[in-house]
Amino acid sequence: MPYHHERAHSGSRLSILLVTVLCFTPMTLMATPSKGMVEWIRNQFQPQALSTRDSADYDQAFPLLLNPEGFEDGYNPLLYGFWQEVNLHPSTGAICGNGTPYKFYIRQAWGSDHMSINLEPGGACWDYDSCTGKTGIRGAANPNGIPERYMNKIQTAWMTPFLNKFHWKEHFDAQRWNTVFLPYCTGDVHSGDKVVTYVNSENSEEKIVWHHKGMRNVLAAIAWIKQNLQTPERMLTTGCSAGGTGSLVNYYWFRKHLNPERSYMLNDSGPIYLTQGQGPSLPLHKKIRSVWGFDPIIEEMKHNLPNFDEHDLGTLVNALSAKFHQDRLAITQYYQDLNYSSYSYERFYSDIYNDPDKESRQQKILDRWHTDIESMVKQLDQLPNFAYYIPHYRALNESHCTTIVEFNGSDIQENPTMPELRDFIDQLLDDEMPLQSAIERDTEADYNKPFNPFYALLNKFLE
């Protein structure tokens, strides 16, 4: 599809940009403008069309589909520093689980040719109870679609320092990049491609039609980004929980289509473990593979990532590491995570699900979680460009998601060279530093930290 739609008359837009540049650009920068700044300014009034960037994007099973010409997506190319809501037309394939329209958010940074892509967390679902948000069943975020003015909500915009550039404590380079936020409303860790009818097991008359179309939402967002924003010189793909898994599963698509010069990934608490035919996560993988429509996606992955074994989803880690061997990839999670681990095992093992004792049930979950973690550590130790940072415990959100709220508390005291999570993130984004990994198996240090009333209040809110 050729690119014809113009956001503003190029002449008036150029005038506005030139005035802005003259008023706000330091004289030293004007005297010797960088290549990135020159390209960025040019791109503001003459963006490079998606169809001219890479026509091969259409020659595949999962094409990038643009909004129809004339569709009002709500984007203002001259607005910087504020969140903007971008609407996607249903013809792009983008849709929420309940059938409502999908939208995402961007915040442009003046003069930046770097991009941070953040995928929202929020559970998962694969039956009537979990997709409708039935009480007592762990389900997925936004089962009723994405709320209006979503980024005006404190719990969204301040969810993580990656989104909150005015964070009270955490300050790092990526907060000043162009930022893309992909909300989550499909229950499939941003990765499905199937429409399913779920029936209430207690009343067969009650049914819902659910759109597990997370991957289509990601592809539609990528198409929009390619059409409207500058190709990033540096790109970070990240997210926690479902967003972490989504950053891993969709990294191939982000990397292929947006094609940055330098690329980084930080998967926070969304691992895809090796199963090797019998690992603890195998029942979960079998379930989501069938329910979320993974088989065509897996076939595409197998074709483009030679090191990917279609029979073991955990080999995606090896495949991405080999395919993008110059990229810097990482995962961070807690050793005692009781949230993602519960999703992974609780409903698939009768000895867990039927155990009436809470502590015993939790220990059975963590035993399997530890088995999977240790297998992953051995796997990643063989990959030179894929690091891990695994602190033990934090008294927040069931020790789930190391990067939400703040990085504080996600530390490994026994590691003198990289004690804090912020050290690990700084290292990941510094191309001059070698990647290092760390894991904390100390069962006492984190539990002996002083009581944190702020975390206690947040835990009440998250219940």
Secondary structure, 3 states (H helix, E strand, C coil): CCCCCCCCCHHHHHHHHHHHHHHHCCHHHHHCCCHHHHHHHHHHHCCCCHHHHCHHHHCCCCCCCCCCCCCCCCCCCCCCCCEEEEECCHHHCCCCCCCCCCEEEEECCCCCCEEEEEECCCECCCCHHHHHCCCCCCCECCCCCCCCCHHHCHHHHCCCCCCCCCCCCCCCHHHHCEEEEECCCCCCCCCCCEEEEEEECCEEEEEEEEEECHHHHHHHHHHHHHHHCCCCCEEEEEEECHHHHHHHHCHHHHHHHHCCCEEEEEEECCCCCCCCCCCCCHHHHHHHHHHCCCHHHHHHHHHHCCCCCCCCHHHHHHHHHHHCCCCEEEEECCCCCCCHHHHHHCCCCHHHHCCCCHHHHHHHHHHHHHHHHHHHHHHHCCCCCEEEEECCCCCCHHHCCCCCCCCCCCECCCCCCCCEHHHHHHHHCCCCCCCCCEECCCCCCHHHCCCCHHHHHHHHHHC
